Amino acid sequence: MGGATVDCIDTSDVSTGFADLFASRIPGIIAQYRTRLDEISSPLASNAAAWEQCELQAQRILDDCTRTLLIGSTTVTHITDVFDLGSERVRQGAHLTHSVRAGTILADLAIDALADCAARTGAPQCALIAAVRALQQGIGLRLESGSIGYDAFLLQRVREINEQGYRRLAREIHDHIGNSVSLALRQIELYELELERSGGEEVSRHMRLAKEAVLETIARSRELVSELRRPTVSGSLETALRGFAASLGPSGAPIQVWVRGDDEWIPGAIAEELFIMVRECLRNSYTHAGAAHVVVHIDIAPHEVQAEIIDNGKGFDVDGVRSTAHGNGLLILQERTDLVGGTVNIESTAGRGTRVTIWIPIRQERPIA
């Protein structure tokens, strides 16, 4: 990665002398750098592995300053190599602010050395400016690249922790609630048998209703367990959604799914979240809307994905539902889109159906070199 050529830098003895003198100062600058980090108890100095990387990056940044003076062009190299350093910093227990402080310290030391070397060799001001620009870009771009890796690692850890929570909750529902309700159902069935054996009257309406309620609870518990296990979207998003639509059975409204764009553009975690959100919208259309037809349109672009779920059902008062206990589904949908930095818009009118629009940005996980 390079910058604009600085016309007044040449390969004269003055510029070469400036570069050589600064290069001779680099070991001392790095030694001072380590001392200053020790003074503020930075984990980048106390952790051997962290310091090894810190020293390497400092050496590369200062070498870029020297190279800039020698070739006459602001030069910054090895930027993409530091992407994985962000995740390493998390593992080493070093917050991103420690990297920012370290960059500030290195910049102070290097600028002082550059200014002194320029004064001693009589180098032109533009040579000093070019070297400082290389220093600033080298530090700034490394911090930017490292922060992307840092954020990506933390986000992945949050997802992993959430996955563990989902699985634990699924086990609790299955092992405790599911077993208890199954036991209650068994008791009702035994009561029915006892009535038949004793020649009793037909089981009362209340008992039948109780049994239906228990069966409904069991079915919903199984659905929750399946959802909380959150299987990954295997294959294409379109295939996964068509599979879910088919699982709803033939008795519901026909569901059409159209996906335009390349699935490779969507990170796996975002594809899973979008699948869950669209799935819930389809479930609502199937269960509550009384729709005769449901259409799903998904447009995938390199930097964004948009989904529309449209049904011709009975519709509802969006604001009114949000203010009641029945609005939990809408709240959860909003929370899911917030977590991935997206937006959701719900339009519905009584008797005229519902349209849900979900938009999610797709960010580059690695910087473009």
N, C-alpha and C positions, 0 to 999 in steps of 0.2 A: 504494500500500500504506500503510495507516495503522495507528495504534495506539490505545490506549484514551484517551478524553478526560481531561485533567487538570483537575479542577473548579476549582482555585484559580488557574488561569491565566485572566486576562481581558484585555480590550482597554484596560485603564486606561493612564494615562500612564506608570506604573511599568513595566508589561510592554512597552509600546511603546518606552519608553526603553531597556530592557534589549535588546530586539531590534535597535533602531537602533544602539546602541553596539557590539554584537557584530558587526553587519553591517559597520560601519566598520573593524573589526579584521581582517576576512577577507583582504584583500590582504596584510597583514603576516604573517598566519598562513601563507599559502601561500608567501610569500617565505622565511620561516623553515623551512618544510617542505622546500623545495628545498635550502636550505643544509645542513640536517641529512642529507638523502640524499646530497649531495655529500661530506659528511664521512665517511660510511661507504662511499664509492665504490660506491653502488648503481647498477646498470645502468638503473634506472628514471629516474635523473637524467642519466646520461651519454648515453643514447640519446634523440635528439630526439623521435622518434615515441612512445617509451614515456613520456617526460615530458609530452608534450602530452595523452595520455590520463590520466596520473596527475593532472595539474593540473585537468583537466575533472572527474574523479571527486571530487577534494578540494573543488572549488568547489560541486558538487552536494550533497555531504554537509553542508558548512557552511551552504549555503542552506537545507537541510532543518531545521537547528537554528534558524535565524532564523524560518522559516515556522512551526515548532512554537510559538515564543514569541508569534507574532502571532495565530494562529488558535486556540490553546488545545488542540491535539491533536497528539500525537506523530506526525510525518509523515516517511515515507521513500519516495523516488521513484526512478525510472530504474533499478531493480534488474535487470530482465531485459535491459537494454541492455549489460550487462557480460559476458554469457555468452561472446561471441566474444573477449573480452579474454584469456581463458585461453590460447587457441591463439596469439594474438598474442605473449603473453609467451614462449612456447616459441620462436617464430620470432626473437624479439629476444634470445634467450639468457639470459632472466631466469627463474631458478628460482622456484617458488611461495613459497619462504621470503622472497624479496625483497619480495613483496607483503605478507606478514605483518609484516615489520619496518616497512615503510612505513605500514601501518595503525596500528601501535603508536605510531610517531612522530607521526602526525597526531592521534591520540587524545590524547596528552600535551599537545600544543600547544593543541588546541581546548579541553580541559578547563581548562587554566590560564587561557585567555582568558575562558571562560564564568564561571569562579569570580570573576575580577577584575571583570568587567562586572556580575555580580549584586551584588557587594559595593558597587560604586560607585553603583548605581541603587537599592539597597535592595529588590531583587526578592525575592519569597517563595522559600523553599527548594524548593517543589514546581515552580516554574518552571525552576529550575536542573536539578532531577532530570529533568524532561520533556525538556529540551534535551540532556542527557547521554544519555538513553535513545535519542533520535533519532540522536545521534552513534554510539552503540554499535551500534544496529541497522543504520545506514547502512554502517558499516565491515564489520560481521560478515556481513551478507547479501551484500555485494559479494564478500567473500573466499570465501564458500560458493559463490556462483554462478560466480565466476571459476575456482574449483578444479574444478568439474564440467566446464567447458569445457577446462581444462588437461588433465585426465585423459582426456577424450574425444579430444582431439587426439593425445596421446601413444599412446593405445591404437590409434588409426587408423594412426599411423606404424609401430607394431610390426606391425600386420597387413600393411601395405604391404611392410615389409622381409621379413616371412615369405613373402609372395606371391612376391617377387623370388627368395628362396631356393628355394622350391618349383619355380619355373620354371627356375632355373639347374640344380637337381638333375635335373629332368626332361630337360633338354637333355643333361646328362652321361650319363645312363642311355641315352638314345636314341643319342647320337653315339658313345659309346665301348663300353659294355657291349653295347648292341644290335647294333652293327656287328660287334664281335668274335664274338659268338655266331652271328650270321648267317653270318659267314665260316667258322666251325667247321662249321655245318650244311652249307654248300656243299661243304666238303672231304669230309664223310661221303657226300654224294650222289655226288660224283665217284668216290669209292672204290667205291660200289655199281655205278656204270656200268662201271668198269674190270673188276670181277669178272664182270659179265655178258658183257662183250666177250671176255674171256679164257676163257670157259667155266668159270669157277670155280664152286664149290659155292654154295649159298644163303648169303647173308650170315649170319654167326654171330649167335647170340642176343645176345651182348655188344654187337655193333655196333647191333643194333636197339634195345637198351636205351639205348645212348648217344644214338642219334638221338631217341628219345622224351624223354630228359632235356633235350636241347638244345631241342626243340620246346616243352617245358613251360617252360623258362627264358625263351624268347622271348615266350611268351604272358604270363608273369608280368611281364616287363619292360614289355610294352605296357600291362598293367593299371596298373603303378606310374606310368608316364608319364601315363596318363589321370587317375589320382587326384591326382598332384602338380600337374597344371595347374589343378586345383580350379575348375572352371567354376562361375559363380555360379548360385544357384537361381533359374531363370527361371520366372515364373508362381507358382503356389501350391506350398507344401511338399508337399501331397498329390499334386499332379501330378508333381512331380520324383521322389517315392518310387515312385509307380506306374510311372513310366517306367523307373526302375532295376529294379524287380521284373520288368517285362516283358522287360528286356534279359537277364535270367538264363536265359531260354529255357523251353520247356514241359516239359523233362525233370525239373525240380526240384519242390520242394514248392510248392503254391499259396500265394500270399501275399496276404493281405487288408490293406488300408491304410484306416484311419479317422482323420480329422482333424476335431476340433471346435474352433471358435473362429475368430477373424479373423486372417489372415496379416499384416495391417497392424500388428498389435500387436508383431510380432517384428522387431527390427532385422535388416538384411540379413546382417551378420556372424554373428549368433547363428543365424539360419536356416541359413546355410552349414555352421556347425560341427555343428548338430544333424543336418542331412542326412548329413554325413560319418559321424557316430557311428552313426546308425540304419543307414546303408548297410553299415557294417562288420559290425554285428550280423546283418543279413540275409545278408551274404555267408558269415558263419560258420555260420548255420543251414542255408544252402544247401549249403555245401561239407563241413562236418564233422558236423553234428548228425544227419543222416539223418532229418530231420523229414518227417512227412506233411502238416503244416499249420503255417503261420506267420501270426501276426496282429500288426499294428502299430496301437496306439492312441496318438493324440497329442491332448492337451488344451491349448489356447492360451487364456490369460487375460491381461488387461492388464499384470499384474505378474509372471507366471511362465508357464513352459511345461513340461509333463511328457509324457514319451514312455515307452510300455511296448512291448517287443518280446517276444512269447511264442511259443515253439515246443513241439511235442510230440515232440522228438527224443530221442536217447539220453541226453542230459544228461552232466554231468561233475563232478568234484570241484573246486570253485572254488579252495579253498586249495591243493590239490595242484598244480593247473595254474599258479597264480601263482608257485609256488616253482621252476618249471622254465623252460627256454628257450622252451617253448610259451606261456608267460604274457605274452609281449611285447604281444600284442594287447590283453589286459586292462589292462596297464600304460598303453598308449597311450590307451585309452578313458578311464582315470582321469585322465590328464594333460590330455586335451582338456576334460573337465568341470571340472577345477580351473581351467583358463585362463579359462573363462567364469563362474567363481564358482558352479558347480553341484555336484551330487552324482550318483553312479551307484551303484546297488545291483544285484548279480547273485545270483540264487537259482537253484540247479540241483541236481538229484538224479539219480543214475544211473538211467536207465530211465524217468524221469518228466518230462523236458524241462527247459527253461530259461526264466527270466523276467528280463529286464533292464529296470530302471527308471531313467530319466534325468530329473533335475529341474534346471532352469536359471532363475534369477531374471531378470526383465526390468526394468531400472532406467530411470527417467525420464532422458533425455539432456538435457532442458532443465528448469530449475526452474519450478514452477507459480507464476505471478505472483499 
